Amino acid sequence: MAESNHGTGGLKFDKKKIGWPNELNIFIALIIIILIFEALGQSLPYMKDQSFLFDTRDRFDSIFNEARLRIIILQVSIIGIIALGVTQVIISGGIDLSSGPLVGASAMIVMSFAQTELVNGGPNPKAVFGEWAFDLPVLIPVIIALAFGALIGAINGSLIAFTRIPPFIATLGMFLICRGIAQAWTRGKPVSFPTEGYAALGSGMMPVYWFIGLAILFHFVLKYTLYGKHTYAIGSNEDAARMSGINVQRHKVMVYMVASMLAAFAAVILSSKNLTAQSGMGIFYELYAIAMAVIGGVSLTGGRGSIIGTVLGAMVFGVIQSGFTYIKLDAYYQLMAMGAIIIGAVVLDKVRQERAALRT
Amino acid sequence: MRIKSLVAVGVAAFISGPLMAQTIGVSIANFDDNGLTIMRNGMTSHLETLKGVDLQMEDAQEDVAKQLDQINNFVASGVDAIIVNAVDTDATEAMSNAASSAGIPLVYVNRQPGNMETLPDGQAFVASNEIESGTLAAFRMCQDLRAMGKSGGATAYMLMGRLSNQAAVQRSKDFHDVIGMDMCNFITLIDEQTANWSRDEAQDMMTNWIASGEPFDAVFGNNDEMAIGAIQAMKASGISMEDVVVGGVDATPDALVAMEAGEMDVTVFQDLAGQGAGSIDTAIKLVNGEKVDKTVFIPFKLVTPENVGDFK
């Protein structure tokens, strides 16, 4: 009856301790936040008995306000895609600060290969290249995005794995490099007017479908493949992982490549959704993506966390953002409230973990 | 000894060589900003028509301290004039002092310095009159709503720019002022929120508003990018763009295309390239000791579906 202790940080596996999964806590927190907004909506005098989640104006067939449900997840889907990659990096014991600027750089580069020739019957006023780059099949910009992401990720990963500089520094350097690329590409001019095929990638609810699809994919990858098991092992105890025969360096490069490819793909969806690419795109995305993962229970010390947790963390973000608009909270206070909620979530998680540790 | 002095002469010649031309140091608040990029490119293309003028362009990255360092570096390297597009319009006094104590002319461009009243000699401000922009757009939106027969009562949303920015505060105030006028007070503002000048944030914000289900007749964006974001959100929710008056400011190429497609109703053309060119001309005049007004205004123009063709 040898029980496995993979991915539990070398601690002896104890079934009693995992009876209450962390994801359930986040889900409960999510419900509580929704209830708070619902209660505020009922009690604030200027709200005219609107409901946060329910359809009080008979606009939809269901009892829910479907438009609200859609925007809650739509507005976090793109950063959520980045968070899926960031989750893997953090589980492996690293951090990736370069994802936000990478979104800006990828969007600029990719959109240049996704432009259409005619806009309202006239020539494209934002053309970057000549005629050869117009109306290319949609697969070409997508492949360019993934290749660019893979390149940046390979550089990040190689720096971290082979020169052993801290991930914080390596990706901070890449943060600046990518923002520079984004600005230099067209000297700051936005790139607009994509082909119909490209515009379809991120239109309507497409960002949500991509997010959910990729989340399901990486949930299984992390849980059931060797790649996933090695990621947890390296994050839990790098030396032990190395001694048990895992090629730690090669694996780290892979993890950073996957993360950057996801960020570059998020840039495709973002620029498609907005029908434009701008060098300032993705500002703060790296921090929001990290925050989503951390709220979702991914431990910054590595080795612990899950894709389901990160998806729930993203949902918490979406509910809070939508809730702030719903109760018409003054824009001046929204950032403060958001910051306080992030800190609060992590403190709660920490307290819970220490209690769990004491119980044994 | 001889070699040393030869080297010294050589170095002196090398240093003084480029200084023969007039050098203007330029500090731009943010290279990422679309409007400022048009202004910046206006400067570079105007430069090609001038002989013997060099620009040294720096990006302050929205950092007040960095911008002051850049000004001091310009002073230290002895440029002939300095052009500043201020990050924080309340932090301009130190910049004015640094330039005036070194006797170097200083021109503020696009964003009005906080010390406008006490601007030293040899300094000027080149811009469009910011109050014009929001007022022009808002008033035209009010006229459009009347023409649609909604003078009995109409509702509106406003998307504000970055709240730390003067233009955002001013344009929002202009909108409030216009809907406070007798002729336009049939318009009620349902909610106003910031989308930080960003199309993506505006799109999400608008979708949130639509989710609340409150009917609305107009959306005013502090800039075109946010107005376009709102349009994209409305289109995605199946709202007919003929029923909603959408206004912005900037007349960017994207906005003009949206206007031709019948989605955008009002925008205002701020001649940003003209401001960039005007700032260089003003700086050169100051260097040559010519008399210059403290404020040089480059006018705004209203853009509507009727005259959109003139701005392409």
Chai-1 contact restraints between the chains, C-beta under 6 A:
chainA,res_idxA,chainB,res_idxB,connection_type,confidence,min_distance_angstrom,max_distance_angstrom,comment,restraint_id
A,R57,B,G213,contact,1.0,0.0,6.0,A-B,restraint_1
A,R59,B,G213,contact,1.0,0.0,6.0,A-B,restraint_2
A,A67,B,A211,contact,1.0,0.0,6.0,A-B,restraint_3
A,R68,B,A211,contact,1.0,0.0,6.0,A-B,restraint_4
A,I71,B,T207,contact,1.0,0.0,6.0,A-B,restraint_5
A,I71,B,N208,contact,1.0,0.0,6.0,A-B,restraint_6
A,I71,B,A211,contact,1.0,0.0,6.0,A-B,restraint_7
A,Q75,B,D204,contact,1.0,0.0,6.0,A-B,restraint_8
A,V119,B,V257,contact,1.0,0.0,6.0,A-B,restraint_9
A,N120,B,V257,contact,1.0,0.0,6.0,A-B,restraint_10
A,N120,B,E260,contact,1.0,0.0,6.0,A-B,restraint_11
A,P125,B,P253,contact,1.0,0.0,6.0,A-B,restraint_12
A,Q183,B,F31,contact,1.0,0.0,6.0,A-B,restraint_13
A,G188,B,F31,contact,1.0,0.0,6.0,A-B,restraint_14
A,G188,B,T37,contact,1.0,0.0,6.0,A-B,restraint_15
A,K189,B,T37,contact,1.0,0.0,6.0,A-B,restraint_16
A,P190,B,N34,contact,1.0,0.0,6.0,A-B,restraint_17
A,S192,B,D254,contact,1.0,0.0,6.0,A-B,restraint_18
A,G204,B,A236,contact,1.0,0.0,6.0,A-B,restraint_19
A,N274,B,R199,contact,1.0,0.0,6.0,A-B,restraint_20
A,N274,B,D200,contact,1.0,0.0,6.0,A-B,restraint_21
A,S279,B,D32,contact,1.0,0.0,6.0,A-B,restraint_22
A,G280,B,D32,contact,1.0,0.0,6.0,A-B,restraint_23
A,S322,B,N208,contact,1.0,0.0,6.0,A-B,restraint_24
A,T325,B,N208,contact,1.0,0.0,6.0,A-B,restraint_25
A,K328,B,D191,contact,1.0,0.0,6.0,A-B,restraint_26
A,A331,B,Q193,contact,1.0,0.0,6.0,A-B,restraint_27
A,A331,B,T194,contact,1.0,0.0,6.0,A-B,restraint_28
